[in-house]
Amino acid sequence: MLSFSDLYLNSGTLITSSSDGVPLATIFGIPFDSTHSYKPGCRFGPDAIREAFNNIEIFHPNFGIDLEDEKIKDLGNLTHTVVVKEMIGMIKKIMPEILARDGPVIILGGEHSLTYATYTSLPKNVGYVVFDAHYDLRDSYAGERFSHAAYLRRIVEECGSENILHVGARAFVREEMEFLNENKIKTISDEQIKAGDGPELLKKFASSFDSVYVSVDLDVLDPGYAPGVGNPEAVGITPRELFDMIYSLDGVNIACADIVELNPQFDNGATSAIAAKIMSSVIAMCATGKKS
């Protein structure tokens, strides 16, 4: 009997050398960018991250993990569609199957609209940490309520704001600031990151949950470091600041993570390399948790 995963995901491959044992992590891609508001092309992100991953070193001496020795299961990409509600519907059907079989799950985007469907497929007590230059709290954008510029508002409306931490915003409209304040959404500001307080604040938030979902919108980085994104915003954080915060989650149970808004058509290779490093680091931290 076919599962929803069989219906909606193309065939994937193991992307590391080991084929033995239970997968350390499971990945799949969502090549969707139909609600883009600036530079189209994020639908090509999943395969660009895979290519970069296969061309970087994946030995992590700081975690005592060599991913070359681990099994990582690749389910391939979600069937392509240009209809956002169809994309959401497919994700809602496959996520329970994937989470029940092989976790943690790493999702490769694609634009940020996908995270509404992936995060709301998890139990409501899972914490949500998002790194993003934008709040994505508009009521709608270009007439679409499930736009990548409105997905987080949909999450708050469905799940509440208590379990959400937004990290690194520096570009937003008045409507979003008003919604943020009304709903008391917790943040780590750009200024707190630059002061060096990001890792401690993030660790404190994440440690209050049994598990967390981590979403990395690559435009949180300054476009001087990461030019290949759908909506670049000047005066962002550095890769070192981002990775210091990601590494602060070592020991936290990461149930799911996504890496979104990579746009290879505007990249020089740097952004995809950072995305692959994020993926590799998150998987290595998952391995540390399983072996502790």
C-alpha positions in Angstrom: 0.0 0.0 0.0 1.4 3.4 -1.0 2.0 6.0 1.7 1.7 9.7 1.3 5.5 9.9 1.2 5.5 7.4 -1.7 3.0 9.6 -3.5 4.5 13.1 -2.9 8.2 12.5 -2.6 10.5 11.4 -5.4 13.1 8.8 -4.7 16.1 9.9 -2.6 19.5 8.6 -1.9 21.9 8.1 1.0 24.1 11.1 0.9 26.9 9.8 3.2 29.0 6.6 2.8 27.4 4.5 5.5 24.3 2.5 4.6 24.1 0.5 7.9 21.8 1.1 10.9 19.1 3.5 11.7 19.4 6.9 10.0 20.9 9.6 12.2 18.7 12.1 10.4 16.2 12.2 7.5 16.2 15.0 5.0 13.8 16.0 2.3 13.5 19.1 0.1 10.6 21.4 -0.7 11.3 23.2 -4.0 8.7 25.9 -3.7 8.9 29.6 -4.2 5.6 30.7 -5.7 4.9 33.4 -3.1 8.3 35.1 -3.6 8.2 38.8 -3.2 11.6 39.8 -4.7 14.0 37.4 -6.3 12.5 34.1 -7.6 14.6 30.9 -7.6 14.5 29.5 -4.1 12.8 26.4 -5.5 16.3 25.4 -6.7 17.7 25.6 -3.1 17.3 21.9 -1.9 19.5 20.5 -4.6 22.1 23.3 -4.2 22.3 22.5 -0.5 22.8 18.8 -1.3 25.5 19.5 -3.8 27.4 21.8 -1.3 27.0 19.2 1.4 28.6 16.6 -0.8 31.6 18.9 -1.3 32.4 20.1 2.2 34.1 18.3 5.1 31.6 16.7 7.5 33.9 15.6 10.3 33.1 17.5 13.5 35.9 17.0 16.0 34.2 19.4 18.5 31.2 17.0 18.7 33.3 13.8 18.2 31.2 12.9 15.1 32.3 12.0 11.6 29.1 12.1 9.4 31.0 9.9 6.9 30.4 7.1 9.3 26.7 7.8 9.8 23.6 7.0 7.8 21.6 10.0 6.6 18.4 9.2 4.8 17.4 11.4 1.8 13.8 11.1 0.8 14.2 13.4 -2.2 12.0 16.4 -3.0 8.3 17.1 -2.6 6.4 17.0 -5.8 6.6 20.5 -7.3 3.6 22.7 -7.3 3.0 26.5 -7.7 -0.1 26.4 -5.5 0.8 27.2 -1.9 -2.2 25.5 -0.4 -1.4 22.3 -2.4 2.1 22.5 -1.0 0.8 22.8 2.5 -1.6 20.0 2.0 1.1 17.6 0.8 3.4 18.5 3.7 0.6 18.0 6.3 0.1 14.4 4.9 3.8 13.3 4.8 5.1 14.9 8.0 3.4 12.5 10.4 4.7 9.5 8.5 8.2 10.8 8.4 8.3 11.8 12.0 6.9 8.4 13.1 9.6 6.6 11.1 12.9 8.4 11.2 13.8 11.5 13.2 15.1 14.1 13.5 14.0 15.6 10.2 15.9 18.3 8.2 13.9 20.2 5.6 15.6 22.0 2.7 13.8 24.9 1.2 12.4 26.5 -0.7 10.9 29.7 0.7 9.8 30.2 4.2 6.1 29.7 3.6 6.7 25.9 3.9 7.5 26.3 7.7 3.8 26.9 8.5 3.0 23.4 7.3 6.1 21.6 8.8 6.1 23.2 12.3 2.3 22.9 12.8 2.6 19.2 12.0 4.6 18.7 15.3 3.1 18.6 18.8 2.1 22.0 20.1 4.5 21.8 23.0 7.6 21.9 20.7 9.5 25.1 20.9 10.1 27.1 17.8 13.3 29.1 17.1 13.6 31.1 13.9 16.6 33.0 12.6 15.4 35.6 10.1 16.0 39.2 9.0 12.2 39.6 8.7 9.3 39.0 11.2 7.0 37.5 8.5 4.0 38.7 10.5 2.0 40.4 7.8 -1.7 39.5 7.6 -1.1 38.9 3.9 1.2 39.8 1.1 0.2 40.4 -2.5 -3.2 39.0 -1.5 -1.8 35.7 -0.2 -2.4 34.9 3.5 0.1 31.9 3.3 2.9 34.0 1.8 6.4 33.6 3.0 5.9 37.1 4.5 2.9 36.0 6.5 3.6 32.4 7.5 4.6 33.2 11.1 1.4 35.1 11.7 -0.5 32.0 10.7 1.6 29.9 13.1 0.8 32.3 16.0 -2.9 32.3 15.1 -3.0 28.5 15.2 -0.5 27.7 18.0 -0.2 30.8 20.0 3.1 32.7 20.7 4.3 31.2 23.9 6.7 28.7 22.3 8.2 31.1 19.7 11.5 32.9 19.8 12.5 35.1 16.8 16.2 35.9 16.3 17.8 38.6 14.3 15.0 40.7 12.8 16.2 44.0 11.3 13.6 44.7 8.5 9.8 44.9 9.1 6.7 47.1 8.7 4.6 48.8 11.4 1.9 46.2 11.1 4.3 43.4 12.1 5.7 45.3 15.0 2.2 45.9 16.3 1.3 42.2 16.0 4.6 41.2 17.7 4.0 43.4 20.7 0.3 42.5 21.0 1.2 38.8 21.1 4.2 39.2 23.3 6.5 37.2 20.9 9.9 36.7 22.4 12.9 38.0 20.4 16.7 38.2 20.4 17.4 41.5 18.7 20.1 42.3 16.2 21.6 44.5 18.9 21.7 41.7 21.5 23.5 39.5 19.0 26.1 42.1 18.2 26.7 42.5 21.9 27.5 38.8 22.2 24.4 37.8 24.2 22.7 35.7 21.5 24.0 32.2 22.5 23.2 32.5 26.2 19.7 33.9 25.5 19.0 31.2 22.9 20.2 28.4 25.1 18.1 29.6 28.0 15.0 29.6 25.9 15.6 26.3 24.2 16.4 24.5 27.4 12.9 25.1 28.7 11.5 22.7 26.1 11.7 18.9 25.7 12.3 19.5 22.0 12.6 22.4 19.6 12.1 23.1 15.9 14.9 25.3 14.4 14.3 27.4 11.3 17.1 29.2 9.6 16.2 31.8 7.0 19.6 32.5 5.4 18.7 36.2 4.9 19.4 36.6 8.6 23.0 36.9 7.4 24.5 40.0 5.9 24.3 39.7 2.1 28.0 40.4 2.0 28.4 36.9 3.4 25.3 35.3 1.9 24.2 37.0 -1.3 22.2 34.0 -2.6 18.8 34.6 -0.9 15.4 35.6 -2.0 15.1 38.8 0.0 18.6 40.2 0.9 18.7 42.8 3.7 21.8 44.9 4.4 23.5 45.2 7.8 23.0 41.6 8.9 24.8 39.3 11.3 28.0 37.4 10.5 28.2 33.6 9.9 30.3 33.4 13.1 27.5 35.0 15.1 25.0 32.6 13.6 27.1 29.5 14.2 27.8 30.5 17.8 24.1 30.6 18.4 23.5 27.3 16.5 26.3 25.6 18.5 24.7 26.9 21.8 21.9 24.4 21.0 24.2 21.4 21.5 22.5 19.2 24.0 19.1 20.4 23.1 16.7 17.9 21.5 16.2 19.2 17.9 13.2 17.4 16.6 13.1 19.2 13.3 15.0 21.9 11.5 14.7 23.7 8.2 17.0 25.8 6.1 15.1 28.2 3.8 15.4 31.0 1.2 18.6 29.9 -0.5 18.5 31.2 -4.0 21.3 29.6 -6.0 20.6 31.9 -9.0 22.1 34.8 -7.1 24.8 32.9 -5.2 28.5 32.8 -5.6 28.7 29.5 -3.7 29.1 31.1 -0.3 25.4 30.9 0.7 25.0 27.3 -0.3 28.3 26.4 1.6 26.9 28.1 4.7 23.6 26.2 4.3 25.4 22.9 4.0 27.5 23.7 7.1 24.3 24.5 9.0 22.8 21.1 7.9 26.0 19.2 8.8 26.3 20.9 12.2 22.7 20.3 13.2 22.9 16.6 12.2 26.2 16.3 14.2 24.5 17.8 17.3 21.7 15.3 16.8 24.3 12.5 16.8 25.8 13.9 20.1 22.3 13.7 21.7 21.7 10.1 20.6 25.1 9.0 21.9 24.9 10.8 25.2 
